[in-house]
Structure formats: C-alpha cells, structure tokens
Amino acid sequence: MIKRLNAYPKTSAFLLGCLSVLALPPFYFLPVLIVSFGGLFFFIQKSLSSKKAFIVGYWFGFGHFSCGLFWINNALLIDPQRLGWLIPLVFAASGGFFGLFAAFPALFCRFFKGQMAKILAFAAAWTLFEWLRSFIFTGFPWNLLGTVWAFDDRGIQFASLFGTYGLSLLTVLAAMSPGILLFGRHRTDIAAALAPLIIIPLGLYIFGEYRLRQYPDGGFSDVCIKIVQPSIPQRLKWKKEMLEENLRTYVKMSQTQTDRRPDLVIWGETALPFVLSLRPEYFDVLRPAIPENGFLITGALDYVYDGEKWRPVNAMQAINQSGVFVTYGKSHLVPFGEYIPFRRYLPESLKPVTNVISDFLPGTGTETIRLPGIPPFGILICYEIIFPGEVTDSADRPLWLLNLTNDGWYGNSAGPRQHLVAARMRAVEEGLTTVRVANSGISALISRTGSVVNELPLAKAGNLEFCLPESLSTDTLYTKYHNFPILLLCLFCIITAYIISKRSN
C-alpha cells in the first residue's frame, strides 16, 4: 500500500491534506492527524531532493486549505448569478496560495539530518508560517491547527501561555512523530515516535484541568444583557422591500418581557440597515428597543466622506435614548468581501461580495468602549476576532470582549462553528470573558477560560439573556507577552533540531 502511495506522491499528499481537515472544528477526529502528518513526513523523507519535498508539502497544503476553507463558497451562492462563477477560482486560489504555508516548512526541514530533527524543524516552521499567515497581505489566520483541541475546554488552556500557535506547535509534534515508525522499529525509534504522542495530550489535559479549577466560572454581576438573534436569511437581509420589516423584527424581539430589564440589548453585525446620520427618522423606530437607562448596541452601516467620495463603514453604534453615544468602525476588513485588494490595478466597477458602492473605509484600530454603568469592553466586528494578539487595545485593556458578526453568509456549514472556536481561543489567550452576537448564530457567552456558558444555536431565532460574570478577566502569560514566547519556543526547537542534526553526521 505504501509503495503504491509513494508512486503518486503529489496526489497522495493532496489527499492527506484533505484528510487532515477532519481534525478541525467541528469534526475533531484527531486520529486523522497521525495518518495525514505522519504520511506527509514519510513523503518528505522519501523525496530525493529539496524541490520534491517542497512540491509534496505544497500539495498537502493545497488539500488542507482548499478543503478547510470550502465553506467560503456558501457566501458566493447567496448571489449565484453574480458570484457563482468564482467558486472554482476560490477553491483553486485558497489552496494555491495557502499551500505555500505548508510547502516552505517541508522544504525547511530537509536541511536537517535525523528524523527527530526534521520533525522539530517542520513543527517550528509550520507554527512560524501560521504566525506569518496572521499578517501577510492583511492576514487570514483561520483554522490554526491548535484549534483541534477545542472539543474539550481542558485541551485549549495551554493557549493562555503560548497562544493558539503554541498548541499548533505541540499538535504537529504529536501528530508527525509516529511517522518515525515507518522507517525503523528500534527502541529509540519507538520512544521518539510514541513519547510526544502520549506526553503532549496528557500534559495538555493535566494543565487544563488545573487551570479550570484555578479559575472557576463563579457567580454573576448586576450587568444584564439581552442578545437578539432573529436568524433572518442572508438572501432576505438586504432586499429593499424587507429592510423595514427586518428592523421591526429586531425591535419586537428586543421588547420581550424578562425578570429584569437588561442594561444592554445587543444586535449583530449590520443589523441596523438604515444610516441614522442620513435617515434620523428611524431613531423613533429604534427607541422601543433601547433600555430606559441602558444602551442598544448594534452593528450598523455608516457612511463617511474621505475627501473624494462617500465610503461605507462597517460600524458598531451604542445608542441610548438621547441618540448615538459612541461609534466604532471595523478596522480589519475582509479581502474581497469588504474591499478589493490591489484596487488600483483592477476596474473600479468591480464590487466586493457585500455589493456596496465602493470599498469599505477601515477604522482606526482596536478600541476599548466605555459606557456609563458598563464594564469597559473591547469591540470586534466579524472576523476581527480571529487574529491572535490583536484583539485588545494594549494601552487601555478592556475587562471583556464583544464580537458582533453575521455568519448568515455561510449557512449551515463549518464556517460559523469555526468562528465560534476562534472567539473561544481569544478568550483563553487574553483571559477575557467574550460575548458573541451573531445574526443567525452561534451567539454565546464565553467565559474567561473559553468555556461556552450559554449559547443560541445556529439558524435558531430567539433571545439569549444573561448577566455578565463577576470575574470578567484574568491576566495570562499571553496577555503580557503575546507572541514573543512562542517565537522563542520555535527558535529553541530549530536550535535543538540543528544540534541533533550535527550529532547525526
């Protein structure tokens, strides 16, 4: 069987990359990582040149990313006549570009001698390229490999020390090491192959159990929140004849009686379809949804004149009975969704997937919002939550995070579930309670340790009512140093690989 696979290394590597996706949320079938990464190690070892190792790594990455991001195509099917033709291009582009982020680690480890040295070098390089993926071309750190442990709250607590990147490093080490058994069965080979596979998961769960006991959820504060999730289908959300009806649905759901009046009523991303600065008459429509002594927080469209033309802003607005109290503009825009990269080289008529009149205008960066009577919070719109180390204002640290999103673009797919996991990972890394509000789900209250305390499922209309925890935040090693420790750990792995490699001569 192995000989047959070795006869078609590129095809086999591609299939192994596709297989590895089954370990990601929401599937969590972790044993496939041993097969996929162990198989990748086999093909790297069998490659007769660095060029062939690069190609094998590339095709593995092509399969991993093209299949792992396939849910993106659901957004194109919202308007199939305008965007449907892009589906094969998106599949090819996601695998074609991101495949390089597996190809270079495969190439890098070829410069080391000895199986364990190669594995250490590959794991470090894979992690460094995940980190690189978070900022190159504005960044897209989706599906970091460390998220495979999110099926159990204990498994992700290590992120409080070294971030999700640290979990990725350990995951690659544990998954690839059994590949050593394909080349030898001596005692040292067996120990090198099985030790990481046993010690790493065991260590993660022991540390996770300790940390969860150290930071229990505890009681709740006096600040109460009502999340409104109407689950309006994306096809109907922006139809002109539906805009007022959709808004009235939000208002009606916000007025449902509860035991205690909420301090905050929160709607999801772009829930308010009318620009209040241009259409102030709609403030009277909103007024019944605004708590008497509190705030309505909503995602909204705004328009700002940039000196040449009016540009849309994907905004958050906190509104009280007097009007808009504070506005935040989304800073980290979605490529092709909210702006067209390399705009100067492309036709001006080309519109983002959101079909606005021009590219969105980005905001000024992370911001801590302060409202009277409410603990200060950091605001993140949509996929701003997926960027490790970039979700808080370091000069004005918030006590909790609020993530407004609209995952209705992606239907009943892996995308919204993976987005929820990204929010949980940021909660663990930053030690901050996180409130996630989605138009169609999954809305949730997430504790400072990443546990989902309460949630509204995907595609279910309803309200989620709760009070904020008394213990909103805790300091973590990652809070203090962000990605510096994991970069040092990767460097340590590379130096160790170099030493092992030298001794193998």
N, C-alpha and C positions, 0 to 999 in steps of 0.2 A: 504493500500500500504506500509506504513512504517513498519507495523508488518511483512509483507512478506519479506521485505528487511532485517529486523532485524533477521529473521530466518536464513539468509545466510550472516553473517557479512563479512566474508573474500571475498566472491565473490562480494558482494556489494561494499566493499572498493576498490577492484581491478577495478571495472567498474567506480567508482567515480574518481579514479586516472587517468584512461584513458580519461575520460570526461574532466578533468582539462586541458589537453593538448590543447584543442580548444581555450583556452585563450592566449596561447603563440603565438609569431610571427610564420607565417604570418597571422594567423586567427583572433586573437584579439577579440574573442567572450567572453567578460568579464563576462556576467551573469552566465556562467557555473561555475565560481569560487564560487559563492554564493551557488550553488547546491552541488558542489564537496566538498569544505571545510566545508560548513555547515553540509553536510551529514557525513563527517569524524568526526566532533565534536559530532554529535549525536551518532555515534558508539563508540567513546571513552567514552562518558558519560554512555552509556549503558553497557560497558564492566564490568564484575563482578570482574575482577582482573587486576592487572598491566600487567601480562603476556598477557592477552587477548587484552588489549589496545595496547601493543607492536605489537602483530600479526596483528591487524586491521591497525595500522599505516604502518606496513611493506607492506601489500598487496596494500594499497593505493599508497605507494611509488613505488612498483613494477609496477603498471599500469602507473603511472605518468612518470617514467623514461624509461620504455621499449617502450612505445608508443612515448614519446617525442624524443627519440633517434633512432627511427626506420629507419630514413633516412640514417644512417650509413651503412646499408646493401647495398645501391647502390654502395658503393666502392667495396664490395665483388663481385658484379655482373659484374664488369669490367673484372674479370678473373674467371668466374664461375667454370671452371673445377678444378682450384687450390684452390679456396676460397669459392665456393658456399655452401659447407657442413657446413661452420661456421655460416651461417645465424641464424639457431635456437639457436645456442650456444650464439651468440652475443645478441639476444633478451633476453634469459634467464639470461645471465651474467649481462647485463646492468640493468635489473630490480632487479635481485637477489642481486647485490652488493649495488646499489644506493638506493634500497628500505630501507636499514638501515638508510638512512639520513632522512626518514620520520618516521621510527619506534621509534627512540630514542626521538624525540620531543613528540610523542604520549605517550610514557612511562613517560617522564619527567613531563608532565602536570598533570598526575594522582596523583602526590604528593601534589597537591594544592586543596583547597576546595573553592567552589563557581565558578559559570560559567565564570564570567569575569576573575577571577584569572587563571583559566585553559586556557582561550584564550590568555591572556597576556603571560603566561608561554610557551604555544605552539608556538606563533609567535616569541618570543625571541629565543627559541630553534631551530626552523626552520631556522631562519636567521643565528644563530651561526653555524649550520651544513652546510649551504650554504658556509659560510666563510671557514669552515673546508674542504669542498669539493674542495676549490681552491688550497690546497697544499698537502693534504694527498695522498700518492703514486704518487707524482709529480703533482697532481691536475687535475681537469676537471670541472671548473665552468661554464658549458654550461647551457643555458636556466635558468638563475637565474630568480626567479619569478617576480622580479621588471621590467623585460623587457616587461611585458604585457601592459605597458602604452606607448610603443614606437609608437603606431599608430598616436600619436599627439605629436609634438615637445614640447608642453607645459607640457605634462604629465611626462616627464623624467628630467626636470630641477632640481628637488629635489636631483638628483644624484650628483649635484655639491656640495652639503652639506654633505650628508651621504652615497654617493655612491649608486650603484645599490642594495647593501644589505639593505640600508635604505628604498628603495622603496619596497623591498621584505617584510620587517617587516610591513610596513603600508598596503601592499596588503593582507597579511594574516589576520591582524586585521579587515580590512574592509570586507573580504570575509567570515570569520568564525563567526563574531559576530551575523549575522542574525540567526544562528543556535540556539541561545538562545530562539527564539520564538517557537521552537519545545518542550520546556519544561515549558513555562509559558507565560501568556499574561497580567501580571500586568503592571502598568505604568512604574515601574522601569525596568522590563524586556524589554518592548518595547523601552524605551530610550537607554538601554545598547545595544540592538540589532541594532537599526537604526542609532544612533549617529555616530559611526565610518563609517558606510556605506555612510552617507551623507557628513560628515565633511572632511574625508580624500580625496576623489576625488575632492571635491570643493576646499580644501586647496591646493592640488597639482596644479590645473589649475590656481588658482589665483596667486600663486607664480611663476608658469611657464610663465604666461602672463607678469608679472612684469619683470622677468629676461630676456626674449626675447626682451622686449623693452629697457632694460638697456644695452644689448649687441647686437645691430643690426649687420647684416652682413657687411654693409658698402661697400666700393669700393674695387678695386683690385690693386695689386702691379705690378711691372715690370717683375716679375719672372714668366715665362710661361712654362707650362707643356703639354706634349702630352702623353696620355696613349694609349697603343696599346693593344687591346683585340681581338685576332684572333678567339677565340671560337673554337679551334681545339679539336675535340672529344678526350676524355681520351684514348679510345681504339687505337687511331692513334698516340697519342703523343709520345710514346716510341717505336714504330715499327722501326726497324733498317733502313728499306728501305724508311721511311718517315722523318727521322731526318733532313736531309739537306733541304728537301722541306719545312718542318715546319719552319726551321730557315730562309729560304729565304722569306717565307710569312711574318714573323715578320719584316724583313729588308725592304721589299717592302711597307708594311703598314706604316712603320716609315718615309718613304720618301715622303709621300703625301704632296702637297703644302698647306701652310697656309698663312694667312695675315702676321704673324710674326713668325720668326724662334724660335722654342722652346729652352729654356735653358736646359730642362731635357726631354729626351724621356725615358719612363718607361715601362718595360715589367714585367709580373707577375712572380710568383714563378716557379723556374726551367725552365724558358722559353728558356734559353741557354742550349742545350743538350750536348754540347761538352766542355770538360775541357780545358780551354785555356792554363793552365800551361803544359798540356800534348800534346795539339794539337794547337800550336800557329798559324798554317796556317789559322785557322778560324777567326783570328783577321781581316784579309783582307776582309772576307765576312761581318763582322760586321761593318766595317768602314763607309759605306754609311749611316748607321742608327745613327751614333754618331753626335750630333750637332757640328758645326765647333768650337764654343767657349764654348761648354757646355759638358754635360755628358749623356751617356746612362746608366741607372740604370736597372739592370736585375737580376732576380733570376737565379741561376746557380748551377750546381753541381761542387764540388771541391773534391779533394782527398788529405788527409793529412796522413803522416806516424806517427803512435802513438808510435813507438818504437818496435812494434811487427808485425804490418801489416798495409796495407793501408786502411784507413777508409773514407767513403764518408762524405761530409759536405753539408748540405742544406744551400746555401750561397746567399748573395746579393753582387753583384760586381758593383761598379761605375767605368765606363770606359770612358776615353777621347781619343783624337786622338793619345796620346802617349802610351796608354796601360791601364792596370787595376790600377786605382788610389787608391781604398780602397776596402777591403773585410770585410764582416761581416758574421759570422757563426751562424745559428739558435741555440738558447740555450735550449728552451723549446720544447723538442721533443715529438711527438705523440706516446703514447704507442701502440704497435703492428703495427702501421703504419710506424714508423721510427726506432723503436728499440723494442726488445722483453724483457719485464720485467722478472726478475728472470732468466736471461740468463744462469747463472751458473748451474741451475737445469734442463735446457732443452737442447735438441740436438742442436749442432752447425749448423746443416743443416737447421734448422727452420729459414725462412727468414721473414722480415717484409712484410707488404702488398705491399710496394713500390718495393719489389723484388730486392733490391740492394744486393751486395755480402756479406755485413755484416751490423751490426747496424750502424746508423749514429753516427758521433762524435759530441757531443754538443759543442756549442760555449762558450764564457766566460761570457755571461750575457748581460743585456741591454747596449746599446751604443748610444751615440749621434754622428752623422756623420756630418763632416764639409767639405763642398766643396766650392771652390772659387766662390764667387758671389751668393751663395745659402744660405738662412737662415738655421741654423743648425737644423737637424731633427733627430728624433728617428726612428730606423728601427725595424720593427716587421714582422716576416715571418709566414704566415699562422695563426695558432690558438694561437700564442703568444699574439694576440690582445685580447683574451677573459679573461685575468687574471687581475682583478681589483687591482690597486695599484702596478702593476709590469710591467708597460709598458714604464717607463722612467728611465733614469739614474739620481737618486736624487742628485748626486754631480755635474751633468752637464746637467741641464734641457734644453731640446730642445724647439724650437718655434713651431714645428709641427710634426706630426707623419706620417710615410709612412708604409703601410701594403701591402706586396706582398703576394698573395695567389693563390692557384689553387683549386677552388671548383668544377672543372670538374669531380672529383671523384664521386660527389653526384648527378649529373644530375639535372633534373628539380624537386627539392624536397624542403622541408622546410629548409634543412641544409644551403645552400648559403644565404638564406634570413635571417636566424637567425644569421649567421656570420656577415652580414652587420649590424644588430642591435647591436651586441656586439661591433663593431667598433664605432657606434654612441654613445653607453654608455660610452666608454672610452673617447671620445671627450668631452662629458659633464663633466665627473668626473675630467678630467685633464685640461679642458679649453683650449684644443689644436685642431687646425684645423687638420683634418685627411684625407689623400689621400689613397684610397683603390684601388689596381690594381689587377684584377683577370683575369686569362687566358680566362675564359669563362663567366665572370660576377659574381657578380654585381660590376663593377668598379664605383667609386664615389668620388666626392669632398664633404667632410663633414665639416661643419663649426664648430667653437669652442663651439657652443651650441647644436651640434648634428643634425643640420638640413642638409638634403641632398640637396646641392646646384645644383649639376649636376650629372648625372649618365648614364651609359650604361647598359641596361637591361641584364638579364640572358640569355645566349645562343645566344646573338647577336654579330656578328663580326663588329668591327668598331674602330674608334679613338675617344677619348674624349679629347678635347683641352680647356684649361682654364689658367688663371693666378691666382696665389695664392692670397688670400685676403690680404688687407693691414693690417687688425687686425687679426693676426695669433693666438694669445693666450691671455688668461686672467687667473689670479690666482683664485683659488677656495678654499673653506674650505677643500675639499677632497685632493686637491693638497698639502696642508700644513700638514694635519694630517693623511691622508689616512684612514685606517680602525679603528683608535682609537676612534673617536666619535661614530660610530655605535656600537662598542663593549661596550662602556659606556651606550649607549641608551638601548641595550639589557639587560645589568645589571640592569639598572633602572627599566625596565619592570618586571624583575624577582623579584626585591625587592618589587615593588608595588604589584605584584601578591602574594608575601608572606604576606604582610600586610593585603591585602584583605582576604586572606585565614585564617589568625589568627582571624580576626574580624568575620569570618563566624562560628567560633567554638561556 
